[in-house]
Amino acid sequence: MQAVTVEVPTIPVEDGSAFPVRRIWCVGQNYADHAREMGSDPDRAPPFFFAKHADAVVPGGGQLDFPVQTASLHHEVELVAAIGQGGRDIKPAMALAHVFGYAVGLDMTRRDLQAEAKRLGRPWEFGKSFDQSCPIGTLMPTTRIDHPTAGAITLTVNGEVRQSGDLSQMIWPVPDAIAFLSRYVTLLPGDLIMTGTPAGVGPVQPGDRLVGTCAGVGTVEITYRDARS
């Protein structure tokens, strides 16, 4: 039988190397204004997580085909923390020592499929974890930057600002998110944590150019082709 080769997804690192991706964990509704626009009360719920498959990563962004089976594709810009040192039951005071670096990512969402899954009480995978649903820019190691605790995070579509927030507005900052998640799963090198998105999520159309930016961390840029044309 012919051997099967599986390529490990990677994202580029600022020094020219590549960071292998193991798992992607996403914090849901981690900015109060976004929680409210999604109809939730940010003062009551503890943090919750969902996952994207590792091969949803689009390293560095670029030109993408518009996703199939959706009439409502939405953008969500996020700070991404890359785990370089594993652990479980990590204390918040020690959590940042487990971070290898940070990048800017897009949690692209087939909102119509997610909404239908919510209505039926079913998993979100078809709405969240689909092909090319996780473009991520260049990873900045913590040897090059400080751990970001504040600073603008924005997304523009065709040059128009759609999302604008500040990292200081996170309900559960990076150390708290790592500590909470590590109570339920053992974090290992290669895990990514997408830390939630500010308010302003909205629709994307074929031909749109999206640019996500996080102060001091970097950018990610994508343009959607229309695969149906």
N, C-alpha and C positions, 0 to 999 in steps of 0.2 A: 504494500500500500504506500502510495506517495505521501511523504511527510507534509504536514500542514504548518505553514508559517503564519503567525499572528503578529501584526505590528503593534507595538505598545504606543498608545497616544502620548505625545509630548507637547510641551509648550516652550517657546524660546525663552532663554535667560539672558539678561543684559550683557553678561560676559561672553556670549557666543555659544554657551553650552545649551543643553536641552534638559528639561525637567520631566521625568516620566510620570504620567498621571495614573493613579490607582483607582480612586473613587472620587466622586463629586458630591458633596453634601451642601444643601442650600437651606439657609435660614429663611423661614417664611415670615413676611410682614414684620420686618425688623426696624422699620421707621414708622413712627406714630401716624404721620400724615398719610402714608401709603396704606397702613392698616385701616384707617378711617375711609379712604376712598374705595377700599375693597369691602366695606360694610362690617368691619370688625371693631372691637373695643380693645385698644392697645394696652389698657391699664389692667386687664384681667387675665389674659391668656399667658401661660408660660411659653418659652420658645418652642417652636416645632420645626422639624426638618423634613425635607423630601430629598430625593436623590436624582441625579442625572447619570446616565451611563458615561463611562470614561470616553468612549469613542464619539460622544456628542461634541467634544472639543474641536474647535477650529483654531489651530495655532496661528496667532498673529492677525486673524481676521482675513480680509480680502473680499473677493467677489463670490457670492453665494447664489445658488438656485433658490427661488422662492419656495417655501415649504408646501408640500401637497396636503390635501385633505383639511384645509382650514379656510375660513372666510374672515378670520379675525386674529391675525398675527400681531402680538404686542411686544414692545421693547421693555427691558428692565436692565438698567445699568447697575453694576455692583462692584464693590471692592472684593477681591479674591485673596484669601490667605492660603499659602501653600505650606503644608506640613513637612518638615524635614527631619523631625525627631518624634518617634512614636511614643505612645503612652496611654494609660487608662486611668480613670479617676483623677485627672489632672486638676490641681488647685488653680484658681484664677491667678494667684500671684506668680505661679510658675509657668503659666500657659504660653506666654510670648517666647519663652526659650525653645518652644517646639516649632516655631514658625521659621521656615526657610526664607520666605520672601512674599512679596505682594504684587498683584497685577490688577488690571481693570478687565472685567468680563461683562458679557451680556447674557442674561437669562432669557432667551427668546422663548415666547410662550404662545402656543395655539390656544388663545383664550376661550374660544368657543368650545373646544374639546375639554378644556379644564373645567369650564362652567357646567357642562353636561355631566362630567364625572362627579363633581361636587353634588349636583342635584340628585344623582342616583346613588350617592354614597360609595362610589367606586374609586380605585386608585387614579392618580393623576398622570401616569407615565405618558400616555399619548399626547397630553397637553404640554408636558414639560420636557420629557426625555426623548427627543426625536433627532433625526440626522441633522448635524450642523446647528444644533440649538444652543451651543455654548462657545461662541467666539471669545477668545482670551488674548489680550495683548502680551507684550514682553514682560517677563517676571523680573522684578527688581529684588535682589537678595538683601537681607537685613544687614549684610556687611557694607552695603552701599547707601542705604536709607534708614532713617529711624522708623520705628513702628508708628504708622499713621493713626492718630486718635482724633484728629480734626482736619478740616480742609474741604474745599468744594468738591462735590461729585456731580457731574452734569452729563446730559445726553442731548445731542442735537440731531434733528432729522432734516436733511437738505439745508443745513445752516440755521435752522430755527430751533431755539431752546425748547425742549419738551420736558426734561427733568432737571431739577436743580435743588440740591440739598447739601448737607454738611455731614461728614462722618461723625461728628459729635452728637448728631441726632439719633444715632442708633439706640434702640431700646436695650439690646444686649450687645455691648462692645465685644471685640474679638476675643479677649481673655475669657469673658463670661460664656460666649458661644462655644469655645473650645472646651471649657470645663464642663458645661452641661452635656455636650455631645459625647465626651469621653466617659461619661457615666453609663452610657448605653452601648457604645461600640469602642473597641480598641483602635485608636488612631495610629496610622502607620505612615512612614515616609511615602510621599506620592499622593496623599489625600489632599483634596482641595476643599476649602470652605468658602462658599459664596455667601456674603454677609448681609444680603437683603438690599432692597432698592428704595429710593425716596419716591415721593408722590410724582404724578405726572405720566404714569404708564399709559400707553396709547397705541393706536394702530399703525402698522407699517404696510406700505404698498410696494409692488414690484417697481424697481427703478430707484427706490429711496436709498439715500446714503446716510448711514448712521455713524456718529462719532461719539464714543464714550470717553470721558476724561475724569481722572481723579488727581487732585493737586498733590504733587510730590511723588506720585506713583507712575503715571503714564497715561497712555491712551489705547483704545482699540477702535478700529474703523472697518466697517463692512458696507458693501453695496449689493443690493438684491437684483439679480437677473430674474427674468420671468421664464421659468422652465416650461411653461405652457405655450410660449410663443414660438 
